[in-house]
Amino acid sequence: YKLQSVADTPKVLVHLRKDSSVRVLTIHGHQDEVVSVQNAFHFDEEIANHSLHVIKQANHNFNGIKYLDEMVEQIVTFYNSVYNET
């Protein structure tokens, strides 16, 4: 399912609740003032096959590249967990 806009978020959640074969990773900054970290926690509760990683000191832009290594590590770990399950 392709997200066209933020307004489609409820539709995406309905789709992801039904399709547990879809794996989702969310990386969110705890100090994000644009999109509340509560949204990430909500996704974590609503999406069946969801992995959440919150970076405690990161803002909406993850403070530039300050947390780049942590983000890449989480993405690689998630990718490996998805593609090494076969």
C-alpha positions, -999 to 999 in steps of 0.1 A, spaced: 0 0 0 14 34 -10 10 63 13 0 94 -8 -2 119 21 -4 120 59 -42 119 55 -38 83 43 -23 72 76 -55 56 89 -59 36 57 -23 24 60 -28 13 96 -59 -7 86 -39 -24 58 -10 -31 81 -32 -45 109 -46 -70 83 -13 -80 66 11 -93 92 35 -103 64 45 -66 61 75 -57 83 77 -20 94 106 -2 111 101 32 127 130 53 139 118 83 157 134 111 177 121 115 212 126 152 211 107 156 178 85 188 180 70 183 145 56 148 149 50 136 184 68 105 195 34 93 207 26 86 170 55 62 169 42 45 201 7 43 186 21 27 154 40 2 175 7 -8 192 -13 -9 160 10 -25 135 13 -63 139 49 -67 126 64 -34 138 99 -26 152 103 7 169 136 24 178 134 58 196 165 79 198 162 98 231 180 130 222 170 133 185 147 159 171 126 158 139 157 159 117 177 136 140 200 166 148 215 165 113 240 136 111 246 133 148 226 101 151 234 87 116 255 58 128 227 47 152 201 50 125 221 30 100 228 3 126 191 0 133 182 -2 96 209 -28 89 198 -49 119 161 -46 107 170 -55 71 191 -85 83 162 -97 105 138 -95 76 159 -112 50 177 -138 71 144 -153 83 140 -177 54 
